[in-house]
């Protein structure tokens, strides 16, 4: 199916031949090009060299004429693949499975404490190991993504996720807590191969009018996994004292997730492809054209950190996502402190937060695809996240669970809905740098703040109560909202999509040249007369 844009499809339904590669040679045959520099090359390259291409690429124009031959794609055709939705749905599903395994211990924190005979802090580390593992492994995995591509990373991530799920089945005795920690660490390594993928999949497989929606769908799976992780464990694993019966219930949960992870690994092998035959958008076509096999990996990182707008986004995204990770990890503990014996409802509150956030993410994706108002939408959502957090903090201890459900859902709508916004805004600010690298740096920030917030808020809750712990998060969300206001909306990918010139037949160009000469002639005569 071809992108349904007038400038990309002719009346007879055949795809238009638009490409950054085909334009320069065809224009060089016309002398008038020299009189119009803005026509001779891509406008975004000439006007915005720092935002549209790597410096090394600008210094080597032959890079446009000789694109990377890593795939069979024909860059002269802009066309979306029918496989694109299958790819993003399979990714979303195994991301969901991995996210479930992250929160399955935290959602029934007190039950696993009793079963393994360990402290609450030890159970918290089953969640925090996801955050800790991500930080040192981001750069190696981002390099692997650039070197070997999407399919290899997808296979590795789903395989590790499956392996970790089966390892946990060897930890069904109270003295085998180290084994369950090993399985969780393997799953946390799998997460490194998953979290940075949504924006990359959206850019490689989807057209410019679908890319934000596709990114939201990809992030949607991760959020759905967290939601199921809040809902299912309290139902499958009741709070009982008999450890043999408790081990049986835990084994049911572990077997189910191991079976699902295995099925999804098989689906990844069958469905997941490296990239479509044709680029789905002008920006992606130009990105392929500008790709250089000799591009320095470290120089790309340096360029990203020289981008002040992106650096601000790294900090603000980390503050928001880190607060979400801390709330998710400690939610069971906070709810039980005020509502003893309500483990199931604690899980349902977590489910409400995430489901509301998934709805917010989908609405944000549709909104961005139609309006492209990245800065404005991000700022409004951030401010509403802060408002939601303040209201949740003030209502948690009122003694009415139904009030907590409502306020937690309102907070989650904006807090979780912000996550795909950050990914897409980052790609816009850093185009044509690697989507995997920009997303990865956002995730590193969120993991760092997640660890800091989880440990700090946990200590504050233990010593001073839940309200002060939540006020601690409100302070940092306020800082994030202020910093977001200073981010400039430099939408580089949108500029590339709008400014890529259309490939025109030589006859049309000659006609336009004659018309241009005719329109200039009277002016020249008038000037001579004057």
C-alpha positions as CSV (number, residue, x, y, z in Angstrom):
1,X,0.0,0.0,0.0
2,X,1.4,3.3,-1.0
3,X,1.4,6.3,1.2
4,X,-1.8,8.3,0.5
5,X,-0.2,11.7,-0.1
6,X,-0.9,13.6,-3.4
7,X,2.8,14.2,-4.0
8,X,3.7,10.6,-3.5
9,X,1.1,8.9,-5.7
10,X,0.0,9.4,-9.3
11,X,-3.6,9.2,-10.5
12,X,-3.1,5.7,-11.8
13,X,-2.0,4.4,-8.4
14,X,1.7,3.9,-9.2
15,X,4.2,5.2,-6.6
16,X,5.9,8.4,-7.4
17,X,9.6,8.4,-7.9
18,X,10.8,10.6,-5.1
19,X,14.3,10.3,-3.7
20,X,17.2,12.3,-2.6
21,X,19.4,10.2,-4.8
22,X,17.6,10.8,-8.1
23,X,17.4,14.5,-7.8
24,X,21.0,15.8,-8.0
25,X,22.0,14.0,-11.3
26,X,18.9,15.1,-13.1
27,X,19.3,18.7,-12.1
28,X,22.9,18.9,-13.1
29,X,21.9,18.8,-16.8
30,X,20.2,22.1,-16.7
31,X,22.3,25.3,-16.7
32,X,19.6,27.2,-14.9
33,X,20.4,25.3,-11.7
34,X,23.5,27.3,-11.1
35,X,21.3,30.4,-11.0
36,X,19.1,28.8,-8.3
37,X,21.3,27.3,-5.6
38,X,18.2,26.4,-3.5
39,X,17.1,23.9,-6.2
40,X,20.5,22.2,-6.6
41,X,20.5,20.3,-3.3
42,X,18.2,19.3,-0.6
43,X,17.1,22.6,1.1
44,X,17.5,21.2,4.6
45,X,21.1,20.2,3.8
46,X,22.0,23.6,2.4
47,X,20.1,25.7,5.0
48,X,20.6,23.5,8.0
49,X,23.7,21.5,7.7
50,X,23.8,20.7,11.4
51,X,20.3,19.4,11.5
52,X,20.0,17.3,8.3
53,X,23.2,15.5,7.8
54,X,26.4,14.4,9.6
55,X,29.3,16.8,9.1
56,X,31.2,14.0,7.5
57,X,28.5,13.5,5.0
58,X,28.3,17.1,4.0
59,X,32.0,17.1,3.4
60,X,31.7,14.1,1.1
61,X,29.0,14.7,-1.5
62,X,29.7,11.4,-3.0
63,X,27.9,9.9,-0.1
64,X,24.6,10.9,-1.7
65,X,25.5,9.3,-5.0
66,X,26.6,6.1,-3.4
67,X,24.3,5.0,-0.6
68,X,24.9,2.1,1.6
69,X,24.1,-1.2,-0.2
70,X,23.2,-3.0,3.0
71,X,19.8,-3.9,1.6
72,X,17.8,-4.5,-1.6
73,X,15.6,-1.4,-1.1
74,X,15.0,0.9,-4.1
75,X,15.4,4.4,-2.8
76,X,13.7,6.0,-5.8
77,X,10.3,4.7,-4.6
78,X,8.4,5.9,-1.5
79,X,6.1,3.0,-0.5
80,X,4.9,1.5,2.8
81,X,5.0,-2.3,3.4
82,X,1.9,-4.4,4.2
83,X,4.1,-6.2,6.7
84,X,4.6,-3.1,8.9
85,X,1.7,-3.7,11.3
86,X,2.7,-7.3,11.8
87,X,6.2,-6.3,12.7
88,X,5.2,-3.6,15.2
89,X,2.5,-5.9,16.8
90,X,5.0,-8.8,17.3
91,X,7.5,-6.4,18.8
92,X,4.8,-4.9,21.1
93,X,3.9,-8.4,22.3
94,X,7.4,-9.5,23.3
95,X,8.0,-6.1,24.9
96,X,4.8,-6.7,26.9
97,X,6.1,-10.1,28.1
98,X,9.4,-8.5,29.2
99,X,7.6,-5.7,31.0
100,X,5.4,-8.1,32.8
101,X,8.4,-9.9,34.2
102,X,9.8,-6.6,35.4
103,X,6.8,-5.8,37.7
104,X,5.6,-9.3,38.6
105,X,7.6,-9.2,41.9
106,X,6.9,-5.7,42.9
107,X,3.2,-6.0,42.5
108,X,3.1,-8.7,45.2
109,X,6.2,-7.5,47.1
110,X,5.0,-8.7,50.5
111,X,4.2,-12.2,49.3
112,X,7.7,-12.8,47.8
113,X,9.2,-11.3,50.9
114,X,7.5,-14.0,53.0
115,X,8.3,-16.8,50.5
116,X,12.0,-16.2,50.1
117,X,12.5,-14.7,53.6
118,X,14.2,-11.6,52.4
119,X,13.8,-7.8,53.0
120,X,11.6,-5.5,51.0
121,X,14.7,-3.8,49.7
122,X,15.9,-7.1,48.2
123,X,12.6,-7.5,46.4
124,X,12.9,-3.9,45.2
125,X,16.2,-4.9,43.6
126,X,14.4,-7.5,41.4
127,X,12.8,-4.4,39.8
128,X,15.8,-2.1,40.0
129,X,18.1,-4.6,38.3
130,X,16.3,-3.8,35.1
131,X,17.3,-0.1,35.6
132,X,20.9,-0.9,36.6
133,X,21.6,-3.4,33.8
134,X,20.4,-0.9,31.1
135,X,23.0,1.8,32.0
136,X,26.3,0.0,31.1
137,X,24.8,-2.0,28.2
138,X,23.1,0.8,26.3
139,X,26.1,1.8,24.2
140,X,27.1,-1.8,23.2
141,X,23.6,-2.7,22.2
142,X,23.1,0.6,20.3
143,X,26.3,-0.2,18.4
144,X,24.9,-3.7,17.7
145,X,21.7,-2.2,16.4
146,X,23.6,0.0,14.0
147,X,26.0,-2.8,13.0
148,X,23.6,-5.7,12.6
149,X,20.1,-4.1,12.3
150,X,16.6,-4.6,13.7
151,X,16.1,-8.3,13.1
152,X,19.3,-9.4,15.0
153,X,18.4,-7.2,17.9
154,X,14.8,-8.4,18.0
155,X,15.9,-12.1,17.9
156,X,18.4,-11.5,20.7
157,X,16.0,-9.6,22.9
158,X,13.2,-12.1,22.6
159,X,15.6,-15.1,23.1
160,X,17.0,-13.6,26.3
161,X,13.5,-12.8,27.5
162,X,12.5,-16.5,26.9
163,X,15.7,-17.8,28.6
164,X,15.2,-15.7,31.7
165,X,11.5,-16.9,32.1
166,X,12.6,-20.5,32.0
167,X,15.5,-19.9,34.5
168,X,13.0,-18.6,37.0
169,X,11.3,-22.0,37.1
170,X,14.3,-23.3,38.9
171,X,13.7,-20.9,41.9
172,X,10.5,-22.5,43.4
173,X,12.1,-23.2,46.8
174,X,12.5,-20.6,49.5
175,X,16.3,-20.9,49.6
176,X,16.6,-20.3,45.8
177,X,16.3,-16.5,45.8
178,X,19.6,-16.2,43.9
179,X,18.2,-18.3,41.1
180,X,15.2,-16.0,40.7
181,X,17.5,-13.0,40.7
182,X,19.6,-14.6,38.0
183,X,16.5,-15.2,35.8
184,X,15.5,-11.6,36.4
185,X,18.9,-10.3,35.5
186,X,18.8,-12.2,32.2
187,X,15.4,-10.6,31.5
188,X,16.8,-7.2,32.3
189,X,19.5,-7.7,29.7
190,X,16.8,-8.6,27.2
191,X,15.1,-5.3,28.1
192,X,18.2,-3.4,26.8
193,X,17.5,-4.9,23.4
194,X,13.8,-3.8,23.6
195,X,13.5,-0.3,25.1
196,X,15.3,1.6,22.3
197,X,13.4,-0.1,19.4
198,X,10.0,1.7,19.2
199,X,11.1,4.9,17.4
200,X,13.5,3.0,15.2
201,X,10.8,0.5,14.1
202,X,8.4,3.4,13.5
203,X,10.9,5.3,11.3
204,X,12.1,2.3,9.3
205,X,8.7,0.8,8.6
206,X,6.1,3.6,8.7
207,X,5.2,6.6,6.6
208,X,5.4,10.2,7.8
209,X,1.6,10.2,8.6
210,X,1.8,7.1,10.7
211,X,5.1,7.3,12.5
212,X,3.9,8.7,15.8
213,X,1.0,6.3,15.9
214,X,3.3,3.4,15.2
215,X,5.7,4.5,18.0
216,X,2.8,4.7,20.4
217,X,1.7,1.2,19.5
218,X,5.2,-0.1,20.0
219,X,5.4,1.6,23.5
220,X,1.8,0.4,24.1
221,X,3.0,-3.2,24.5
222,X,5.4,-2.3,27.2
223,X,2.8,-0.4,29.1
224,X,0.3,-3.3,28.6
225,X,2.8,-5.7,30.1
226,X,3.2,-3.5,33.2
227,X,-0.6,-3.3,33.5
228,X,-1.0,-7.2,33.3
229,X,1.9,-7.4,35.8
230,X,-0.1,-5.4,38.3
231,X,-3.3,-7.3,37.6
232,X,-2.4,-11.0,37.2
233,X,0.2,-11.8,40.0
234,X,-2.2,-10.9,42.9
235,X,-4.8,-13.2,41.3
236,X,-2.5,-16.1,40.6
237,X,-0.5,-15.9,43.8
238,X,-2.7,-15.5,46.9
239,X,-1.2,-14.3,50.2
240,X,-1.1,-17.6,52.1
241,X,1.3,-18.9,54.8
242,X,1.8,-22.5,53.5
243,X,5.0,-22.2,51.4
244,X,4.4,-25.4,49.5
245,X,1.1,-24.2,48.3
246,X,2.6,-20.8,47.6
247,X,5.3,-22.4,45.5
248,X,2.7,-24.2,43.5
249,X,0.9,-20.9,42.7
250,X,4.1,-19.2,41.9
251,X,5.0,-22.0,39.5
252,X,1.7,-21.6,37.6
253,X,2.6,-17.9,37.0
254,X,6.2,-18.8,35.9
255,X,5.1,-21.6,33.6
256,X,2.5,-19.3,31.9
257,X,5.0,-16.6,31.2
258,X,7.7,-19.0,30.0
259,X,5.2,-20.5,27.5
260,X,4.2,-17.1,26.2
261,X,7.8,-16.0,25.9
262,X,8.7,-19.1,23.9
263,X,5.7,-18.6,21.5
264,X,6.7,-15.0,21.0
265,X,10.3,-15.9,20.2
266,X,9.0,-18.3,17.5
267,X,6.8,-15.5,16.1
268,X,9.8,-13.1,16.0
269,X,11.8,-15.6,13.9
270,X,8.9,-15.9,11.4
271,X,7.6,-12.4,11.2
272,X,10.4,-9.9,11.9
273,X,12.3,-8.6,8.9
274,X,15.2,-6.2,8.8
275,X,13.5,-3.4,6.8
276,X,11.0,-3.0,3.9
277,X,12.1,-3.2,0.3
278,X,11.2,0.5,-0.2
279,X,11.7,3.4,2.2
280,X,8.3,4.4,3.7
281,X,8.9,8.2,3.8
282,X,11.1,10.9,2.3
283,X,12.9,11.4,5.6
284,X,13.8,7.7,5.7
285,X,14.9,7.7,2.0
286,X,17.2,10.7,2.7
287,X,18.5,8.9,5.9
288,X,19.4,5.9,3.8
289,X,21.1,8.2,1.2
290,X,23.1,10.0,3.8
291,X,24.1,6.8,5.6
292,X,27.9,6.3,5.6
293,X,29.5,3.0,6.6
294,X,32.5,5.0,7.8
295,X,30.5,7.2,10.1
296,X,32.0,7.4,13.6
297,X,29.9,6.0,16.3
298,X,31.5,8.1,19.0
299,X,31.2,11.3,16.9
300,X,27.4,10.6,16.7
301,X,27.2,10.6,20.5
302,X,29.2,13.8,20.7
303,X,26.9,15.5,18.3
304,X,23.9,14.4,20.3
305,X,25.3,15.9,23.5
306,X,26.2,19.1,21.7
307,X,22.5,19.5,20.9
308,X,21.2,21.5,23.9
309,X,17.5,20.9,23.2
310,X,18.1,17.1,23.2
311,X,20.2,17.3,26.4
312,X,17.3,19.2,28.1
313,X,14.9,16.5,26.9
314,X,17.2,13.7,28.3
315,X,16.9,15.3,31.7
316,X,13.1,16.0,31.6
317,X,12.3,12.6,30.2
318,X,14.4,10.9,32.9
319,X,12.7,12.8,35.6
320,X,9.2,11.8,34.4
321,X,10.0,8.2,33.5
322,X,12.0,7.8,36.7
323,X,9.1,8.9,38.8
324,X,6.9,6.4,37.0
325,X,9.3,3.6,37.7
326,X,9.6,4.5,41.4
327,X,5.8,4.7,41.7
328,X,5.3,1.3,40.0
329,X,7.9,-0.4,42.1
330,X,6.6,1.0,45.5
331,X,2.9,1.1,44.7
332,X,2.1,-2.1,46.5
333,X,3.9,-1.0,49.7
334,X,2.2,2.5,49.7
335,X,-1.3,1.1,49.2
336,X,-0.9,-1.6,51.9
337,X,0.3,0.9,54.4
338,X,-3.0,2.8,54.2
339,X,-5.2,-0.1,53.2
340,X,-3.9,-3.4,54.8
341,X,-4.8,-6.6,53.1
342,X,-5.7,-4.9,49.8
343,X,-3.0,-6.6,47.7
344,X,-5.4,-7.3,44.8
345,X,-6.7,-3.7,44.8
346,X,-3.1,-2.4,44.9
347,X,-2.6,-4.3,41.7
348,X,-5.8,-2.9,40.2
349,X,-4.7,0.6,41.0
350,X,-1.4,-0.1,39.2
351,X,-3.5,-1.5,36.3
352,X,-5.6,1.7,36.3
353,X,-2.5,3.9,36.1
354,X,-1.1,2.0,33.1
355,X,-4.3,1.5,31.2
356,X,-5.1,5.2,31.5
357,X,-1.5,5.9,30.3
358,X,-1.9,3.6,27.3
359,X,-5.0,5.5,26.3
360,X,-3.1,8.8,26.8
361,X,-0.2,7.4,24.7
362,X,-2.5,6.4,21.8
363,X,-4.3,9.8,21.8
364,X,-1.0,11.6,21.9
365,X,0.3,9.5,18.9
366,X,-2.8,10.3,16.8
367,X,-2.6,14.0,17.8
368,X,1.1,14.3,16.8
369,X,0.5,12.6,13.5
370,X,-2.0,15.3,12.6
371,X,-0.7,18.4,14.3
372,X,3.1,17.9,14.6
373,X,2.9,20.1,17.7
374,X,5.6,18.2,19.6
375,X,6.8,21.0,22.0
376,X,3.4,22.2,22.9
377,X,1.9,18.7,23.5
378,X,5.0,17.6,25.5
379,X,4.8,20.7,27.8
380,X,1.0,20.4,28.4
381,X,1.3,16.7,29.2
382,X,4.2,17.3,31.6
383,X,2.3,20.0,33.5
384,X,-0.8,17.8,33.7
385,X,1.5,15.0,35.0
386,X,2.6,17.2,37.9
387,X,-1.0,18.3,38.6
388,X,-2.1,14.6,38.7
389,X,0.8,13.6,41.0
390,X,-0.1,16.4,43.4
391,X,-3.8,15.4,43.5
392,X,-2.8,11.7,44.0
393,X,-0.5,12.6,46.9
394,X,-3.2,14.5,48.7
395,X,-5.9,11.8,48.3
396,X,-3.9,8.6,48.9
397,X,-4.6,8.5,52.7
398,X,-8.2,9.7,52.7
399,X,-9.4,6.2,53.4
400,X,-11.5,5.8,50.2
401,X,-10.0,3.4,47.7
402,X,-12.4,4.6,44.9
403,X,-10.9,8.1,45.2
404,X,-7.4,6.6,44.8
405,X,-8.5,4.7,41.7
406,X,-9.7,8.0,40.1
407,X,-6.8,10.1,41.0
408,X,-4.2,7.4,40.1
409,X,-5.9,6.9,36.7
410,X,-5.8,10.7,36.0
411,X,-2.1,10.8,36.9
412,X,-1.3,7.7,34.8
413,X,-3.1,9.2,31.8
414,X,-0.5,11.9,31.5
415,X,2.5,10.4,33.2
416,X,2.6,7.1,31.2
417,X,1.2,8.9,28.1
418,X,4.3,11.1,28.1
419,X,6.7,8.2,27.3
420,X,6.1,7.8,23.6
421,X,5.9,11.6,23.3
422,X,9.5,11.8,24.5
423,X,10.7,9.2,22.0
424,X,9.2,10.9,19.0
425,X,10.3,14.4,20.2
426,X,13.8,13.1,20.5
427,X,13.8,11.7,17.0
428,X,12.6,15.1,15.7
429,X,15.3,17.0,17.6
430,X,18.2,14.7,16.5
431,X,17.3,13.7,12.9
432,X,19.2,12.1,11.1
433,X,21.1,10.6,14.0
434,X,20.2,7.0,14.9
435,X,16.8,6.6,16.5
436,X,18.2,3.8,18.6
437,X,20.9,6.0,20.1
438,X,18.5,8.9,20.9
439,X,15.9,6.6,22.4
440,X,18.7,4.7,24.3
441,X,20.0,7.9,25.9
442,X,16.5,8.8,27.0
443,X,16.1,5.3,28.6
444,X,19.5,5.6,30.3
445,X,18.3,8.8,31.9
446,X,15.1,7.2,33.0
447,X,16.9,4.2,34.5
448,X,19.3,6.4,36.4
449,X,16.6,8.6,37.9
450,X,14.4,5.5,38.4
451,X,17.1,3.9,40.7
452,X,17.7,7.2,42.6
453,X,14.0,7.8,43.0
454,X,13.1,4.2,44.0
455,X,15.8,4.0,46.7
456,X,15.2,7.6,48.0
457,X,11.4,7.4,48.0
458,X,11.5,3.9,49.6
459,X,13.6,5.3,52.5
460,X,11.4,8.3,52.9
461,X,8.3,6.2,53.0
462,X,9.8,3.9,55.6
463,X,11.0,6.8,57.8
464,X,8.5,9.6,57.1
465,X,5.4,8.2,55.4
466,X,4.0,8.0,51.9
467,X,3.0,11.7,51.6
468,X,6.5,13.0,52.0
469,X,7.7,10.3,49.6
470,X,5.3,11.5,47.0
471,X,6.1,15.2,47.6
472,X,9.7,14.2,46.9
473,X,8.6,13.2,43.4
474,X,6.4,16.3,42.9
475,X,9.5,18.5,43.4
476,X,11.4,16.8,40.6
477,X,8.4,16.8,38.3
478,X,8.1,20.5,38.8
479,X,11.8,20.9,37.8
480,X,11.1,18.8,34.7
481,X,8.1,20.9,33.6
482,X,10.2,24.1,33.9
483,X,13.1,22.6,31.9
484,X,10.6,21.4,29.2
485,X,9.5,25.0,28.6
486,X,13.1,25.8,27.6
487,X,13.3,23.2,24.8
488,X,13.1,24.7,21.4
489,X,10.9,23.0,18.8
490,X,13.6,22.3,16.2
491,X,11.7,19.6,14.2
492,X,14.4,18.4,11.9
493,X,12.7,15.3,10.6
494,X,9.6,17.3,9.6
495,X,11.8,19.8,7.7
496,X,13.3,16.8,5.8
497,X,9.8,15.5,4.9
498,X,8.6,18.9,3.8
499,X,11.7,20.2,2.0
500,X,12.8,17.2,0.0
501,X,12.3,18.4,-3.6
502,X,10.2,16.3,-5.9
503,X,11.9,14.6,-8.9
504,X,10.5,16.3,-12.1
505,X,10.9,15.1,-15.7
506,X,13.4,17.2,-17.7
507,X,10.6,18.5,-20.0
508,X,8.8,20.0,-17.0
509,X,12.0,21.6,-15.7
510,X,12.7,23.1,-19.2
511,X,9.1,24.5,-19.3
512,X,9.6,26.0,-15.8
513,X,13.0,27.5,-16.9
514,X,11.4,29.1,-20.0
515,X,8.5,30.5,-17.9
516,X,11.1,31.8,-15.4
517,X,13.0,33.6,-18.2
518,X,9.8,35.0,-19.6
519,X,8.8,36.4,-16.3
520,X,12.2,38.0,-15.8
521,X,12.3,39.6,-19.3
522,X,9.9,42.5,-18.7
523,X,11.7,43.4,-15.6
524,X,15.0,43.6,-17.4
525,X,13.6,45.8,-20.1
526,X,12.0,48.1,-17.5
527,X,15.3,48.4,-15.7
528,X,17.1,49.3,-18.9
529,X,14.4,51.9,-19.7
530,X,14.7,53.5,-16.3
